[in-house]
Amino acid sequence: MDQNLLNIGFGNTVAAERVIAIVSPNSAPMKRLKDEAKDEKRLIDATHGRRTRSIIVMDSNHIVLSAIQAETISQRYTTLKGST
């Protein structure tokens, strides 16, 4: 099984084909999404104690927090998808 891994910063990766959305955490709906995921134990914090700069929504209903800008992760995702 060949998986493409998306680098989300600080040595963390996620399976690229399981990513649904990469969004900025600044809006009220995204903050609510993050809080609900935390309450339901679906939140994965990959920021290593740094400020959350992007939220990655996975097809498994998990929410992944990253300290890398959403634009940077989106660019990495596009590059990775273009190479397959």
C-alpha positions in Angstrom: 0.0 0.0 0.0 1.5 3.3 -1.2 0.6 6.3 0.8 1.5 9.9 0.2 2.4 11.6 3.5 1.8 15.4 3.9 4.3 17.2 6.1 2.3 19.4 8.5 5.4 20.6 10.4 7.8 19.6 13.1 8.2 16.1 11.9 4.5 15.4 11.8 2.8 13.9 8.7 -0.8 12.9 7.7 -2.0 10.7 4.9 -2.7 13.1 2.1 -5.6 11.1 0.6 -7.5 11.4 3.9 -7.4 15.2 4.1 -10.8 16.9 3.5 -9.9 20.5 4.2 -7.0 22.7 5.3 -8.4 25.9 6.9 -7.3 28.9 8.9 -8.3 28.7 12.6 -9.3 32.4 13.0 -13.0 32.3 12.3 -15.7 31.6 14.9 -16.9 28.4 13.1 -13.4 27.0 13.1 -12.9 27.8 16.8 -16.2 26.0 17.5 -15.2 23.1 15.3 -11.9 22.8 17.3 -13.7 23.0 20.6 -16.3 20.4 19.7 -13.5 18.0 18.5 -11.7 18.5 21.8 -14.8 17.8 23.8 -15.4 14.6 21.7 -11.7 13.4 21.9 -11.2 13.8 18.1 -8.6 16.6 18.4 -5.0 15.9 17.5 -2.6 18.7 18.5 0.6 18.6 16.3 1.7 22.2 17.2 4.3 21.2 19.8 3.1 24.0 22.1 3.2 26.6 19.4 0.4 28.8 18.1 -2.2 27.1 16.0 -2.0 28.4 12.4 -4.0 25.9 10.6 -6.7 23.2 11.1 -6.7 20.1 9.0 -10.0 18.2 8.7 -9.6 14.5 8.1 -12.0 12.0 6.6 -11.9 10.0 9.9 -13.7 13.0 11.5 -10.5 13.9 13.3 -9.3 17.5 13.5 -5.5 18.1 13.4 -3.9 21.3 14.6 -0.7 22.5 13.0 1.7 25.4 13.7 2.3 25.8 10.0 0.3 28.4 8.0 -2.7 26.9 6.1 -1.4 28.4 2.8 2.0 26.5 3.2 0.3 23.2 3.9 -2.1 23.7 1.0 0.9 24.4 -1.3 2.6 21.2 0.0 -0.7 19.3 -0.6 -1.0 20.6 -4.1 2.6 19.8 -4.9 2.2 16.3 -3.5 -1.0 15.6 -5.4 0.5 17.0 -8.6 3.4 14.5 -8.4 1.2 11.5 -8.3 
